[in-house]
Amino acid sequence: MSSGLLAYIDENIESKDKYFYHRGKYRTVSWSFAKVYDYAKRFASLLHQFKVKKGDKVIIKGQNRPEWVVAYLGCLLQG
């Protein structure tokens, strides 16, 4: 795995005390690193199914929510 954000997640994926935490207007989300990584892999797989490859441009449009982070990490995983 590369350095940076993905490496940090990989190093802490087994951690029981580290979470992605988002407190929104109507809900609070607390996901483990393992859950975020799993969702990101699924998103990367979806990009692969749509034939998105390294070097292609992807736009992520949305509010500051946990799903945005998942989409961003999925793009990083896909290349």
N, C-alpha and C positions, 0 to 999 in steps of 0.2 A: 504494500500500500504506500502511496506517496506521503510526503511530509505535509504538514499543515493540519487543516481541519479534519480531514479524513483519518490521518494518523492519530490525532488526538482521540477521535471517537473509537478507533480500533484499540488503542491502549486502555481505554476506560469502558469498553463494552461489557465487561463482566462486573463492573462496579455496582454495588447495591445502594450507594448513597449519592450518586450523581445522576441528575435528570435534566432533560430539556423541560423548562417550565415556562408557560405562557398564561398570563392572567388577562383575559379579555373582558369585554363589557358584559357578556352573558354567560361565559363559561371559563373555567380554569382547566388547563391541560397540563399534565405532568407525565411525560413519556420517558422511559428508560433509554439509555443509549442504544441498547440492543433493539428495542422496538423502532426507534428512529432509523437505525441502520437497515433493519428489515424492510421498512416502508420505502426507504431510499433505493434499495436493491430492486424492489417491485417497480418503482417508477423508472429506474434505469432499464429494466426489462421491457416496460411499455415503450420507452423511446426506441429500443432495439427493434421491437415489433413494427414500429412505424418507420424503420430504416433510417433513423437518425444516427449518424456516425461522427467520429472525432472530426472536429473542424466545422461541423454544421452549427448554425446559429439557432439558439432556442430562446424564446421570450417567456419569462415567467411573470405573469400579471396577476396581482392580487394584493390583499391587505397583509399587514404584518401578523401572520398566523403561523402555527406549527406546520401546516401543510406547505407553506412557502419554503420553509427550511428543508422539508423532505424533497420537494421538487428540485431545489438547488443542489442538494447532496446527490440526488439521482443523476443530475446532469454531470456533476463531477465524476461520479462512478462510470458513467457512459463514455466520458472522455471529452 
